[in-house]
Amino acid sequence: MMVADTQTVVRLPREYAQRTALRGGNPYRAKAYSRAADSLSALAVPLHVLIGEDRLTEIPGVGEAIADIITKLHRNGTHPSLEKPP
């Protein structure tokens, strides 16, 4: 099992947001992923601590769906929804 570092977990949602915006996808989804990535990059608490304590939804811009994606990204280094075209 690969554990992704915080930089990787931040990079992938940001890339997904950019791809969504460039392809004319849902602008609200692109903004949500971008905001979540920005919030993750500014964390004062290590990401693995927030995941372990099930506190990701306390981060601005991170709801249940994005928290699930972040958790899977951290644990597996990838997530199927971020690999497919937006």
N, C-alpha and C positions, 0 to 999 in steps of 0.2 A: 504494500500500500504506500503510495507516494503522498507526502504531505507538502502542499504548496506553501511557499512563504507569502507574507503579506503583499509584497510587491507584485507577485504573480496574480494574487487574488484581486488586486486593484486593477492591474493591467487588462485582464480579460473582460470584465464588465465595461470598462472604458472603451475598448476596441469594439465591443458589441454595440455600444451606444453610437459610436462613430459610423459603423457600418449601417446601422438602422437609419441614421440621419441621411447618409449619403445615398441610400437606395430609396429614399422617400417613404420610409416606413413610419410607423406610428410615432409622432414627435413626443408624445407623453411618455412612451416607453423609453425612447432614447434619453430623454431628460431624467427619468427615474434612475436608469443605470448610471448615467453620468454623475448625478448627485450622490448616489450610493458610493461610487468609486472615489469621489472627492472626499466624502466623509471618512471612508476607510483609510485614505492616505494620511488623514490628520489625526488618527487615533492616538490617544495618550496611553491606553491600556493595550497590551499585546492582543492580537486577534485571537490567538488560541485560547486565551483566558475568557474572552467574551463568548466564544463558541462553546467552551466547556461549561460555562455558567448559563448558557442559553439566554444571552442578553443582547444578541445582535439587533433585535428590533428596537433597542434603546438608541441606536445610532440614527441620526437624522437621515431620512431618505431610504431607510432599510425597513421594508415591510416583511410580512411572512414569506412571500414568494422569493424575494431577493435574499432573505436570510437563508432560506433553504439552498439556493444556488451558491451562496458564499460558503456555506458549510460544506457542500459537496466539492466545491472548488478547492477548499482548504484540505480536505481529506483525500481527494483523488487527483487533484491537479487539473481537472477538466469538468465540464458539465455539458451534456448533450444539447441543451437549449442555446448554449453559447457557440457551439460548433456549427450549427446549421445556419443558413442565410436568414437574416431577419425578415 
